[in-house]
Amino acid sequence: MNWPAIERVESKRVVLDPLTVQHAPEMLPVLADPSIYEFIGGTPPTLEQLHRLYGVQSLGHSDDNAQWWLNWVVCLRRPRRAVGYMQATVERRAGVLEANIAWVISPAFQGRGLATEATASMIVWLTASGVDRYVAYIHPDHAASAAIARKQGLRPTSVVEDGEVRWQNE
């Protein structure tokens, strides 16, 4: 499938900038807080690791073109500052385009509704791009992410993968 190019997405307080390798230095401090990894696993990345990861993620699609990879850096509008990231992996499933979505906001900026606003903006853009279904995998103890998913119209299902509950809008 020929996927459209990722675009910049703007909302009232945040801008979603399409991810590039050049974002690695400004994202390093955003991803440095170990508490980010409490529910998603992993550890804070090095600059070299971010360069490699962003090089792959910014390609925009899998090698076989079956998946559309969308990655944005979440930035405050004023002052312009990176505060997190948004991700969507889109593929055709059962005749519909399904986006597996995820979000991370630096703990220093949590509790302000930024993840909710950024996620809503991403979903509006994805819907305009033809996406029909949204899913997110959320650790059952991650109340903040569950609240964000619920605000986007997602509901928990009985499906559990790798200890995370599948949420979806259908």
C-alpha positions as CSV (number, residue, x, y, z in Angstrom):
1,M,0.0,0.0,0.0
2,N,1.2,3.5,-0.7
3,W,0.9,5.4,2.5
4,P,0.5,9.2,2.6
5,A,3.3,11.3,4.0
6,I,3.1,12.2,7.7
7,E,2.2,15.8,8.4
8,R,2.6,18.3,11.2
9,V,-0.5,18.4,13.4
10,E,-1.4,21.5,15.5
11,S,-3.7,22.0,18.4
12,K,-4.3,24.8,20.9
13,R,-1.3,24.1,23.1
14,V,0.8,21.5,21.3
15,V,2.3,20.8,17.9
16,L,3.0,17.3,16.7
17,D,6.2,17.5,14.6
18,P,6.9,14.5,12.3
19,L,9.9,12.7,13.9
20,T,13.3,12.9,12.4
21,V,16.8,11.8,13.5
22,Q,17.5,15.4,14.3
23,H,15.0,15.3,17.2
24,A,17.2,12.9,19.1
25,P,19.2,15.5,21.1
26,E,16.1,17.4,22.3
27,M,14.3,14.2,23.1
28,L,17.1,12.8,25.2
29,P,16.2,14.8,28.3
30,V,12.5,14.3,27.7
31,L,13.0,10.5,27.9
32,A,15.6,10.6,30.7
33,D,13.2,10.1,33.7
34,P,13.2,6.4,34.7
35,S,9.6,6.7,35.9
36,I,8.5,6.8,32.2
37,Y,9.4,3.1,31.9
38,E,7.5,1.9,34.9
39,F,4.6,0.5,32.8
40,I,6.1,0.3,29.3
41,G,9.4,-1.3,30.3
42,G,12.9,-0.4,29.2
43,T,15.3,2.2,30.4
44,P,16.3,5.8,29.3
45,P,18.0,5.6,25.9
46,T,21.4,7.0,25.0
47,L,21.8,9.5,22.2
48,E,23.2,6.8,20.0
49,Q,20.2,4.5,20.6
50,L,17.8,7.4,19.8
51,H,19.6,8.1,16.5
52,R,19.3,4.5,15.5
53,L,15.7,4.2,16.6
54,Y,14.6,7.4,15.0
55,G,16.4,6.5,11.8
56,V,14.1,3.4,11.5
57,Q,10.9,5.0,12.8
58,S,11.2,8.0,10.5
59,L,11.1,5.7,7.4
60,G,7.3,5.8,7.6
61,H,6.5,2.2,6.7
62,S,7.6,-1.4,7.2
63,D,9.9,-3.0,4.7
64,D,7.0,-4.9,3.1
65,N,4.8,-1.7,3.2
66,A,2.1,-3.5,5.1
67,Q,2.4,-1.1,8.1
68,W,2.3,2.7,8.1
69,W,4.6,4.1,10.8
70,L,3.7,7.5,12.2
71,N,5.8,9.1,14.9
72,W,5.6,12.6,16.1
73,V,7.4,14.7,18.7
74,V,5.0,16.5,21.0
75,C,6.1,20.1,21.4
76,L,4.6,22.9,23.5
77,R,3.7,25.8,21.2
78,R,5.1,28.6,23.5
79,P,7.8,28.3,24.4
80,R,8.5,25.7,21.8
81,R,9.8,22.7,23.7
82,A,9.7,18.9,23.2
83,V,7.7,17.2,26.0
84,G,6.9,13.8,24.6
85,Y,6.0,11.7,21.6
86,M,3.0,10.1,19.8
87,Q,3.0,6.9,17.8
88,A,0.6,5.2,15.5
89,T,1.2,1.9,13.6
90,V,-1.5,1.5,10.9
91,E,-2.4,-1.6,9.0
92,R,-5.3,-3.1,7.2
93,R,-7.2,-5.6,9.4
94,A,-10.5,-7.3,8.5
95,G,-11.1,-4.7,5.8
96,V,-10.5,-1.6,7.9
97,L,-7.5,0.6,8.7
98,E,-6.5,0.0,12.3
99,A,-4.1,2.3,14.2
100,N,-2.3,1.0,17.2
101,I,-1.7,4.2,19.1
102,A,0.7,5.2,22.0
103,W,1.7,8.3,23.8
104,V,4.4,9.4,26.2
105,I,4.7,12.7,28.0
106,S,7.6,13.6,30.2
107,P,6.6,13.4,33.9
108,A,7.6,17.1,34.3
109,F,4.7,17.9,32.0
110,Q,2.1,15.3,33.0
111,G,-1.2,16.3,34.6
112,R,-1.9,19.2,32.3
113,G,-4.0,17.4,29.7
114,L,-1.2,17.5,27.0
115,A,-1.4,13.8,26.2
116,T,-5.2,14.0,25.9
117,E,-4.9,17.0,23.6
118,A,-2.1,15.5,21.5
119,T,-3.9,12.2,21.2
120,A,-7.1,13.8,20.1
121,S,-5.3,15.8,17.5
122,M,-3.5,12.7,16.2
123,I,-6.8,10.8,16.0
124,V,-8.5,13.7,14.0
125,W,-5.6,13.6,11.6
126,L,-5.6,9.8,11.3
127,T,-9.3,9.7,10.7
128,A,-9.0,12.3,7.9
129,S,-6.3,10.0,6.5
130,G,-8.8,7.0,6.4
131,V,-8.2,5.2,9.7
132,D,-11.3,3.5,11.0
133,R,-10.3,1.8,14.2
134,Y,-8.1,2.8,17.1
135,V,-6.5,0.4,19.6
136,A,-4.1,1.0,22.5
137,Y,-2.4,-1.5,24.8
138,I,-2.3,-0.2,28.4
139,H,-0.9,-1.7,31.5
140,P,-3.9,-2.4,33.9
141,D,-2.3,-0.3,36.6
142,H,-1.7,2.7,34.4
143,A,-4.7,4.8,35.4
144,A,-3.5,8.0,33.6
145,S,-3.2,6.2,30.2
146,A,-6.5,4.5,30.8
147,A,-8.1,7.9,31.4
148,I,-6.6,9.3,28.2
149,A,-7.8,6.3,26.2
150,R,-11.3,6.6,27.7
151,K,-11.4,10.3,26.6
152,Q,-10.7,9.2,23.1
153,G,-13.7,6.9,23.1
154,L,-11.6,3.7,23.6
155,R,-12.9,1.0,25.9
156,P,-11.0,-1.9,27.5
157,T,-11.6,-5.4,26.0
158,S,-11.0,-8.8,27.4
159,V,-7.8,-9.2,25.3
160,V,-4.5,-9.1,27.2
161,E,-1.1,-9.2,25.4
162,D,2.2,-9.1,27.3
163,G,0.4,-8.0,30.4
164,E,-1.4,-5.1,28.7
165,V,-5.1,-4.7,28.1
166,R,-6.3,-4.0,24.6
167,W,-8.5,-0.9,24.4
168,Q,-10.4,0.0,21.2
169,N,-13.1,2.2,19.9
170,E,-15.4,-0.6,18.6
